Amino acid sequence: MNEQSELDLRLFRVWMKATKAATETIQRDIQSYNISMENFITLELLYSKGPQTVQRISELLSIPSGSITYVINKLEKKELVERKQHSEDKRAYLIALTDQGRTLFDEIFPKHVDLISRSLSFVTTDEKEQLINLLKKIGYGIQHMNEE
């Protein structure tokens, strides 16, 4: 194995360990609110982006539409989201947070963001920007490689 391959493997191991540590921290945080990961990411999307169609939620979260429909049905039963008829396409429905859903996220989301900020406080703003650019470069490169 050459030096470049050894460096690539070391980078990949460090990246995976850092990802695992961050993911476990975030998952524990979400579980502390008694919300499943699927419910949380769906609520967070609606909280951040506003009402969305089921198809758009499915696309944005990369979750099959049947699974998202199941999640939305559960959230609707908990009165955290509601279906509203789309004003432009009467065949479609928009999924929106209810007042109860918004109140819940108004309470928990700032705590969640604070945890993320504390988790990333070990690097400078410039390092964060560099890391964002490097991860995008890697992601786009791999995506392009897979399309070939």
TIVEX-571291 format. One record per residue (C-alpha): residue in three letters; x, y, z. Coordinates in Angstrom, 2 decimals. Each point is the difference from the previous one (the first is absolute). Layout:
N
<"ALA" <X Y Z>>
...
END
This chain:
148
<"MET" <0.00 0.00 0.00>>
<"ASN" <1.37 3.41 -0.94>>
<"GLU" <0.12 3.13 2.17>>
<"GLN" <-3.03 1.57 -1.69>>
<"SER" <-2.13 -3.09 0.64>>
<"GLU" <1.07 -0.05 3.66>>
<"LEU" <-0.87 3.68 0.35>>
<"ASP" <-3.37 -0.58 -1.70>>
<"LEU" <-0.79 -2.86 2.40>>
<"ARG" <1.05 2.08 3.02>>
<"LEU" <-2.18 2.90 -1.16>>
<"PHE" <-2.94 -2.32 -0.55>>
<"ARG" <0.39 -1.60 3.48>>
<"VAL" <0.21 3.40 1.72>>
<"TRP" <-2.97 1.28 -2.02>>
<"MET" <-2.09 -3.06 0.93>>
<"LYS" <0.89 0.28 3.72>>
<"ALA" <-0.86 3.71 0.05>>
<"THR" <-3.26 -0.68 -1.86>>
<"LYS" <-0.88 -2.78 2.45>>
<"ALA" <0.67 2.22 3.03>>
<"ALA" <-2.06 2.87 -1.44>>
<"THR" <-2.84 -2.28 -1.09>>
<"GLU" <-0.22 -1.73 3.39>>
<"THR" <-0.09 3.37 1.78>>
<"ILE" <-2.78 1.31 -2.24>>
<"GLN" <-1.99 -3.24 0.25>>
<"ARG" <0.16 0.10 3.82>>
<"ASP" <-1.19 3.61 -0.10>>
<"ILE" <-2.95 -0.82 -2.25>>
<"GLN" <-0.92 -3.06 2.09>>
<"SER" <-0.03 2.21 3.12>>
<"TYR" <-3.06 1.76 -1.51>>
<"ASN" <-1.79 -3.36 -0.45>>
<"ILE" <-0.08 0.48 -3.78>>
<"SER" <1.21 -2.50 -2.59>>
<"MET" <2.69 1.11 -2.43>>
<"GLU" <-2.46 -0.16 -2.94>>
<"ASN" <-2.55 2.11 1.86>>
<"PHE" <2.66 2.51 1.05>>
<"ILE" <1.47 0.52 -3.46>>
<"THR" <-3.48 0.33 -1.50>>
<"LEU" <-1.06 2.55 2.64>>
<"GLU" <3.31 1.86 -0.38>>
<"LEU" <-0.47 0.23 -3.78>>
<"LEU" <-3.51 1.42 0.40>>
<"TYR" <1.20 2.33 2.75>>
<"SER" <2.88 1.31 -2.11>>
<"LYS" <-1.49 -0.07 -3.51>>
<"GLY" <-3.73 0.37 0.63>>
<"PRO" <-2.81 -2.18 -1.44>>
<"GLN" <1.07 -2.63 -2.55>>
<"THR" <-1.66 -2.68 -2.10>>
<"VAL" <0.57 -3.63 0.99>>
<"GLN" <1.97 -0.47 -3.23>>
<"ARG" <2.27 2.96 0.79>>
<"ILE" <0.59 -1.20 3.57>>
<"SER" <0.86 -3.43 -1.41>>
<"GLU" <2.50 1.53 -2.45>>
<"LEU" <1.61 2.38 2.49>>
<"LEU" <0.45 -2.66 2.67>>
<"SER" <0.83 -2.84 -2.43>>
<"ILE" <-2.67 -2.18 1.59>>
<"PRO" <-2.47 -1.99 -2.14>>
<"SER" <-3.41 1.69 -0.27>>
<"GLY" <-1.76 -3.01 1.59>>
<"SER" <2.21 0.30 3.07>>
<"ILE" <-0.51 3.77 0.17>>
<"THR" <-3.77 -0.47 -0.24>>
<"TYR" <0.21 -2.34 2.99>>
<"VAL" <2.05 2.57 1.97>>
<"ILE" <-2.42 2.80 -0.92>>
<"ASN" <-2.99 -2.11 1.05>>
<"LYS" <1.63 -0.58 3.40>>
<"LEU" <0.81 3.71 0.39>>
<"GLU" <-3.54 0.88 -1.01>>
<"LYS" <-1.41 -2.33 2.68>>
<"LYS" <2.21 1.80 2.55>>
<"GLU" <-1.44 3.29 -1.35>>
<"LEU" <3.46 1.31 -0.91>>
<"VAL" <-0.70 0.32 -3.75>>
<"GLU" <-3.05 0.44 -2.19>>
<"ARG" <-0.87 -0.46 -3.64>>
<"LYS" <-1.17 3.10 -1.85>>
<"GLN" <-1.31 0.00 -3.54>>
<"HIS" <2.53 1.53 -2.39>>
<"SER" <-1.31 3.36 -1.24>>
<"GLU" <1.35 -0.49 -3.55>>
<"ASP" <-0.48 -3.77 -0.44>>
<"LYS" <-3.25 -1.22 1.54>>
<"ARG" <1.15 -3.63 -0.34>>
<"ALA" <3.00 0.61 2.28>>
<"TYR" <0.31 0.68 3.70>>
<"LEU" <2.57 2.01 1.89>>
<"ILE" <1.25 -1.33 3.30>>
<"ALA" <0.35 2.77 2.57>>
<"LEU" <0.81 0.28 3.68>>
<"THR" <-2.98 0.51 2.27>>
<"ASP" <0.19 2.61 2.76>>
<"GLN" <0.87 -2.86 2.35>>
<"GLY" <2.79 -1.18 -2.33>>
<"ARG" <1.42 3.52 -0.30>>
<"THR" <-0.15 0.49 3.78>>
<"LEU" <1.85 -3.29 0.52>>
<"PHE" <2.72 0.94 -2.46>>
<"ASP" <0.23 3.56 1.34>>
<"GLU" <0.93 -1.66 3.29>>
<"ILE" <2.36 -2.79 -1.10>>
<"PHE" <1.66 1.34 -3.15>>
<"PRO" <2.09 2.74 1.67>>
<"LYS" <1.35 -2.63 2.43>>
<"HIS" <0.80 -2.30 -2.91>>
<"VAL" <1.80 2.76 -1.91>>
<"ASP" <1.94 0.90 3.16>>
<"LEU" <1.20 -3.61 0.31>>
<"ILE" <1.14 0.02 -3.63>>
<"SER" <1.83 3.31 0.56>>
<"ARG" <1.69 -1.33 3.14>>
<"SER" <0.98 -3.16 -1.90>>
<"LEU" <1.67 2.11 -2.68>>
<"SER" <1.55 2.54 2.38>>
<"PHE" <3.36 -1.75 -0.23>>
<"VAL" <0.70 1.44 -3.44>>
<"THR" <0.18 3.59 -1.21>>
<"THR" <-2.40 1.67 -2.41>>
<"ASP" <2.63 -0.20 -2.75>>
<"GLU" <0.52 -3.71 0.68>>
<"LYS" <-3.76 -0.58 -0.17>>
<"GLU" <-0.15 1.75 -3.39>>
<"GLN" <2.96 -2.06 -1.22>>
<"LEU" <-1.60 -3.21 1.21>>
<"ILE" <-3.31 0.86 -1.69>>
<"ASN" <1.80 0.62 -3.29>>
<"LEU" <2.10 -3.17 0.30>>
<"LEU" <-2.98 -2.19 0.85>>
<"LYS" <-1.97 1.46 -2.92>>
<"LYS" <2.97 -0.66 -2.29>>
<"ILE" <0.23 -3.60 1.21>>
<"GLY" <-3.77 -0.53 -0.25>>
<"TYR" <-0.27 1.43 -3.51>>
<"GLY" <3.11 -1.92 -1.08>>
<"ILE" <-1.38 -3.30 1.25>>
<"GLN" <-3.41 0.73 -1.54>>
<"HIS" <1.64 0.76 -3.37>>
<"MET" <2.17 -3.13 0.29>>
<"ASN" <-3.11 -2.13 0.66>>
<"GLU" <-1.83 1.48 -3.00>>
<"GLU" <2.75 -1.08 -2.39>>
END
